[in-house]
Amino acid sequence: MAEQDEHASSPLAEALARVGDRWTLLVVEALLDGPRRFNDLLGQIPGVAANILSERLKRLERERLLVARLYSQRPPRSEYELTAEGKELAGTLRLLAHWAVRHADPSIALRHPACGTPIEARWYCPTCDVLLDDEPSHAEVHFV
């Protein structure tokens, strides 16, 4: 039981509680390029139902990952924009997409524009100025 409790409060569990479904992540991705209105988001995220999109936007707003700004009072209509904290998810989304591409179709991997080499994500310690060879174990990683 203690293992379950420890797992429930892990950093990954916390992140998933805030943004842990595909629609939420796709909403964040759609907003990375800038503010969007509801109908723009509906058109940009294929397959999402209006009620699901509405619920995800409210959830992201509660989590302070986006802000909704009214642009019309009657009827009430909003434009949605990521907060600074929401924009920080861009790196996570890139890593997740990179992982998917590497295992699905390596020919469409992100490449360095200058030389064409596939780009790799690495763990780096800015304090020590050290690039780690392997992903650090959870015992070595400290989330602040």
N, C-alpha and C positions, 0 to 999 in steps of 0.2 A: 504494500500500500504506500509506503514511504517513497518508493521508486516512482509510482504514479503521481504523487503529489509533487515530487521534484521535477518530473517531466512536464506537468501542467504549468509550472511557473518558469519554464525555460525561456530564454530569449526568443527562440523560434516559435514556441507556443504563443508568446505575447504578440509577436508579429502577425502570426496567422489569425489570431483573434481580431486583429485590426483590419487586415487586408487579405484574408485567407481564402478567397474564391476567385474563379477566373473572371467573373464580370467586374469585380472591384479592380483587379489588376488591369483589365482592359480599359476601364474608365480612367485610371491613372495614366496609362499609356496615351490615351486620346488627349488628355489635358496637358501632356508634357510640352506640346508645341504652343500652348497659350490658352486663354479663356475660350470656352465654348458654351453655346446655348443648348438647351435640352434636345431640340430637334436635330441640331448638328451632331450631338453625341449619338442619338438614335441612328443616324445615317452612317456614322463612322464606325460603329460597333455592330457588325453583322450578327443577327440572331438574337440580340437582347430585346426582351419585351419591355414596353414602357413602364410597367409597374415594377419590374426588377431594377431597371435603371434608376427610377425615382428612389427606390429603397436604398440602393447603393450610394447614390449621391447624398442622401440624408445621413447614412452611416459614416461616410467619409467626412462630412461636415461635423458630425458629433465627435469624431476622432481628431478633429482640427487638421485634417490633411487637405481640405479644400475649403474655400469660402464661396458662398452664393451671394451674388449682388443683384438686387432687383433692378431690372431695366424697364419694367412696366408694372403699374399698380393695378390696372384693370384690363384684362385679367392679370393676376400676379405672375410674372415671368422673371426667371433669373438667368444670369450668366455665371458659369462655374469656373473657378480658377484654383489651381493648386497653391497651397501655402508653401513656405520654404521647406517645411518638414515633409510635405507631400512630394516636392520636387526631388528630395533626397532619395526617393524610391527609384529614380531613373537608373542609378547604378545597379540596383538589385534586379530590375527588369532586364537590363542589358545582360547581366550574368545568367539569368534564367533563360533568356532567348539564346545566348551563346551556347549554353549547355544543350538545349534542344537541337540546335543546328548541328553541333558536333556529333550528335548521336542519330540524327535523322538524315541530313544531307550536307556533308562537309563542303560541297562545292559552293554553297551560299553563305559560308562563314564570313564574319566581318573581317576585312582586310585593311592593312596599312596602306593608305593611298600612295605613298611614295614608292614602295617596293612590291606591294601585292602580297606580302606574307600575312597569313591568318594572325589576327590579334589574339593574345592570351591574357587572361586575368591572373594576377599574382598577388599573394599576400605580402605586404610591405609594412615595416615598422618605421614610421617617420622619426621617432626619437633616436633610434639606433642607426638609422639610415641603412637598414639591412633588408634585402629581398630574401624572403624565406623560400626554400626549395620546394617544400610540400605544404599543403594546407595544415595549419597548426591544429593540434588536438584541442578539444574543448577545455581541457585542463590548462592549456597555455593561453587561451583567448580570454580576455577580460572585456566585458561590455561596459561602457561608461555612458 
